[in-house]
Amino acid sequence: MNQIARCLNEYGAPYNALSPTLDKNGQIIPRTGYLISSLNCGNEDFVIACMCSNLKYGKNQKRKDVKSHHYIISFDPRDATDNGLTVDRVQQLDKQFCKEHFPGHQAPFLFPTG
């Protein structure tokens, strides 16, 4: 697992994971879809939910304050074939992890599906 603390006004930084990847020749590898969901954001977008929450409680108002933590939880590609791991199951595991380790905090979940 990787963890990256984000400062400045980078509430939307987790969405950068949705940017295209490049092959060995520098050509964009097109993605065919994404699965995006959130935890503890109500009906709001993650970015809006964070900004509203921080305004309400007077948190993270300075430029140097950490606005978010970006966790990358990776699984071995063989888990799909060897253990039946699916994108939906990964999403369940990630949400469970966040509920246990970051109770009450907002979290986006972003998965390229192809």
VENFENBEL-V55342 format. One record per residue. N is the residue number from 1. SS is DSSP state (a for helix, b for strand, c for the rest). OMEGA is omega in radians with two decimals (NA if undefined). Layout:
n:N ss:SS omega:OMEGA
n:N ss:SS omega:OMEGA
This chain:
n:1 ss:c omega:3.04
n:2 ss:b omega:3.07
n:3 ss:b omega:3.14
n:4 ss:b omega:3.07
n:5 ss:b omega:-3.12
n:6 ss:b omega:3.10
n:7 ss:c omega:-3.11
n:8 ss:c omega:3.12
n:9 ss:c omega:-3.02
n:10 ss:c omega:3.11
n:11 ss:a omega:-3.10
n:12 ss:a omega:-3.09
n:13 ss:a omega:3.13
n:14 ss:a omega:-3.14
n:15 ss:a omega:3.08
n:16 ss:a omega:3.10
n:17 ss:a omega:-3.14
n:18 ss:a omega:-3.13
n:19 ss:c omega:-3.09
n:20 ss:c omega:3.05
n:21 ss:b omega:-3.09
n:22 ss:b omega:3.06
n:23 ss:c omega:-3.07
n:24 ss:c omega:3.11
n:25 ss:c omega:3.13
n:26 ss:c omega:3.13
n:27 ss:c omega:-3.14
n:28 ss:b omega:3.02
n:29 ss:b omega:-3.08
n:30 ss:c omega:3.05
n:31 ss:c omega:-3.09
n:32 ss:c omega:3.13
n:33 ss:c omega:-3.13
n:34 ss:b omega:2.97
n:35 ss:b omega:-3.08
n:36 ss:b omega:3.06
n:37 ss:b omega:-3.11
n:38 ss:b omega:3.13
n:39 ss:b omega:3.09
n:40 ss:c omega:3.11
n:41 ss:c omega:-3.08
n:42 ss:c omega:3.11
n:43 ss:c omega:-3.09
n:44 ss:c omega:2.94
n:45 ss:c omega:3.14
n:46 ss:a omega:-3.09
n:47 ss:a omega:-3.13
n:48 ss:a omega:3.14
n:49 ss:a omega:3.13
n:50 ss:a omega:-3.12
n:51 ss:a omega:3.14
n:52 ss:a omega:3.14
n:53 ss:a omega:-3.14
n:54 ss:a omega:3.07
n:55 ss:a omega:-3.12
n:56 ss:a omega:-3.07
n:57 ss:a omega:3.11
n:58 ss:c omega:-3.12
n:59 ss:c omega:3.00
n:60 ss:c omega:-3.12
n:61 ss:c omega:-3.13
n:62 ss:c omega:-3.11
n:63 ss:c omega:-3.08
n:64 ss:c omega:-3.14
n:65 ss:c omega:3.08
n:66 ss:c omega:-3.12
n:67 ss:c omega:-3.14
n:68 ss:b omega:3.02
n:69 ss:b omega:-3.10
n:70 ss:b omega:3.10
n:71 ss:b omega:3.08
n:72 ss:b omega:3.12
n:73 ss:c omega:-3.06
n:74 ss:c omega:3.08
n:75 ss:c omega:3.08
n:76 ss:c omega:3.13
n:77 ss:c omega:3.13
n:78 ss:a omega:3.13
n:79 ss:a omega:3.12
n:80 ss:a omega:-3.10
n:81 ss:a omega:-3.07
n:82 ss:a omega:-3.02
n:83 ss:a omega:3.11
n:84 ss:c omega:-3.13
n:85 ss:c omega:3.14
n:86 ss:c omega:3.09
n:87 ss:a omega:3.12
n:88 ss:a omega:3.13
n:89 ss:a omega:3.08
n:90 ss:a omega:3.11
n:91 ss:a omega:3.10
n:92 ss:a omega:3.14
n:93 ss:a omega:3.14
n:94 ss:a omega:3.12
n:95 ss:a omega:3.10
n:96 ss:a omega:3.11
n:97 ss:a omega:-3.12
n:98 ss:a omega:3.11
n:99 ss:a omega:-3.11
n:100 ss:a omega:-3.01
n:101 ss:a omega:-3.11
n:102 ss:c omega:-3.05
n:103 ss:c omega:3.09
n:104 ss:c omega:-3.11
n:105 ss:c omega:3.07
n:106 ss:c omega:3.11
n:107 ss:b omega:2.99
n:108 ss:b omega:3.07
n:109 ss:b omega:-3.04
n:110 ss:b omega:-3.11
n:111 ss:b omega:2.95
n:112 ss:b omega:-3.10
n:113 ss:c omega:3.12
n:114 ss:c omega:NA
